[in-house]
Amino acid sequence: MGFPESVLTKDEQVVLHLHPHWKALFLPALWFVLTAAVVVVISLFTGVGTIGTLIAAGVGLVIVLVVTVWPWIKWKTTHYVFTNERVIMRSGVFSRSGRDIPLGRVNDVSFEHSLFERMLGCGTLTIESAGERGQVQLSDIPQVEKTQSMLYELVDADRQKHTFGDDDRQALVDEIKNDAVS
């Protein structure tokens, strides 16, 4: 299931769309290989097409569905979307949960990663917001340092867009003068 573009506002643009890092799929892939190997070994010892092989294949299929396919589906349906207006988080297969943080409410963006995560190129991104819920931690973010920098730039651009600066002040003064002359 892809990210539904229908949740975006009219002028909103996706800057970055991420799923958790592939390391979340490493153990499920390992389970798949181990399960397949066990089924092959059992079929070699009991003979192809015997009841033992069929039972091993059935048990192997259940194991693969539970510990391999299900985690992949959860990974595929977890979205971290960064737009020019907000950070959108969506997750869940049957029941969904989500959280949106407007860029104007972001107070702090930080990251951390262990040595192992640093070697893999992932980490945890922490976004502190001015809302009721405080901060949110996004685990297993790929290229977490680049993501943190990009989010900081988005927050800064949003603040600049909503800040009353010298150019705005001069435009307002000019508009008042023009109205007074008319």
GUMAR-623442 format. One record per residue (C-alpha): residue in one letter; z, x, y. Coordinates in steps of 0.25 Angstrom, whole numbers, padded with zeros to 4 digits, always signed. Example, Ala and Ser with C-alpha at 12.3 -4.5 7.8 and 13.67 -1.06 7.14 Angstrom:
REM residues 2
A+0031+0049-0018
S+0029+0055-0004
//
This chain:
REM residues 182
M+0000+0000+0000
G-0004+0006+0013
F+0003+0005+0026
P+0000-0009+0033
E-0007-0006+0046
S-0004-0021+0050
V+0010-0017+0054
L+0005-0008+0065
T+0004-0014+0079
K-0009-0015+0087
D-0009-0001+0094
E-0001+0006+0083
Q-0007+0017+0076
V-0003+0025+0063
V+0000+0039+0066
L+0005+0043+0052
H+0007+0036+0039
L+0015+0042+0029
H+0021+0040+0015
P+0032+0048+0009
H+0029+0062+0005
W+0022+0064-0009
K+0035+0070-0014
A+0040+0056-0016
L+0030+0055-0027
F+0032+0068-0034
L+0043+0063-0044
P+0035+0051-0048
A+0023+0059-0050
L+0031+0068-0059
W+0036+0056-0067
F+0022+0052-0069
V+0018+0065-0075
L+0030+0066-0083
T+0029+0052-0089
A+0014+0055-0092
A+0018+0068-0099
V+0028+0061-0107
V+0019+0050-0111
V+0008+0060-0115
V+0018+0068-0124
I+0023+0055-0131
S+0009+0051-0134
L+0006+0065-0139
F+0018+0064-0149
T+0017+0050-0153
G+0002+0049-0153
V-0007+0042-0143
G-0007+0026-0144
T+0006+0026-0152
I+0018+0016-0148
G+0026+0028-0143
T+0015+0032-0133
L+0013+0018-0129
I+0028+0017-0126
A+0028+0030-0119
A+0016+0026-0110
G+0023+0013-0107
V+0036+0020-0103
G+0028+0030-0095
L+0021+0019-0088
V+0034+0013-0084
I+0039+0026-0079
V+0027+0029-0071
L+0027+0016-0064
V+0042+0017-0061
V+0043+0031-0057
T+0029+0035-0052
V+0021+0022-0047
W+0033+0016-0040
P+0037+0028-0032
W+0022+0030-0028
I+0021+0015-0023
K+0034+0017-0015
W+0028+0030-0009
K+0015+0023-0006
T+0022+0011+0001
T+0031+0019+0010
H+0025+0021+0023
Y+0029+0030+0035
V+0020+0026+0047
F+0020+0032+0061
T+0013+0025+0072
N+0011+0027+0086
E+0022+0016+0088
R+0032+0017+0077
V+0036+0023+0063
I+0034+0013+0052
M+0041+0014+0038
R+0037+0005+0027
S+0041+0006+0012
G+0042-0003+0000
V+0034-0008-0011
F+0038-0022-0014
S+0048-0024-0002
R+0044-0016+0010
S+0053-0010+0021
G+0049-0004+0034
R+0054+0001+0047
D+0047+0004+0060
I+0052+0013+0071
P+0045+0012+0084
L+0042+0026+0090
G+0050+0022+0103
R+0063+0021+0095
V+0062+0034+0088
N+0073+0044+0093
D+0072+0055+0083
V+0063+0060+0072
S+0067+0071+0063
F+0064+0076+0049
E+0070+0084+0038
H+0065+0090+0025
S+0071+0099+0014
L+0064+0112+0010
F+0057+0104-0002
E+0053+0093+0008
R+0048+0104+0017
M+0039+0111+0007
L+0034+0097+0003
G+0031+0093+0018
C+0040+0081+0019
G+0054+0077+0024
T+0062+0066+0030
L+0059+0060+0044
T+0070+0054+0051
I+0067+0045+0063
E+0078+0040+0072
S+0076+0028+0079
A+0083+0020+0090
G+0083+0008+0081
E+0095+0001+0074
R+0092+0009+0061
G+0093+0023+0067
Q+0085+0033+0059
V+0075+0032+0047
Q+0072+0043+0037
L+0058+0044+0031
S+0059+0052+0019
D+0048+0061+0012
I+0039+0061+0025
P+0027+0070+0023
Q+0026+0081+0034
V+0039+0076+0040
E+0038+0087+0051
K+0025+0083+0056
T+0028+0068+0054
Q+0041+0070+0063
S+0033+0077+0074
M+0022+0066+0074
L+0033+0055+0075
Y+0039+0063+0086
E+0026+0063+0093
L+0024+0048+0091
V+0038+0045+0097
D+0035+0054+0109
A+0021+0048+0111
D+0028+0034+0110
R+0039+0038+0120
Q+0028+0043+0130
K+0020+0030+0129
H+0033+0022+0133
T+0038+0032+0144
F+0037+0029+0158
G+0031+0042+0164
D+0027+0048+0178
D+0013+0043+0175
D+0018+0029+0173
R+0026+0029+0185
Q+0015+0034+0194
A+0006+0023+0188
L+0017+0012+0191
V+0018+0018+0206
D+0003+0017+0207
E+0003+0003+0202
I+0014-0002+0211
K+0006+0005+0223
N-0006-0002+0220
D+0001-0016+0218
A+0008-0014+0232
V-0006-0010+0239
S-0013-0023+0233
//
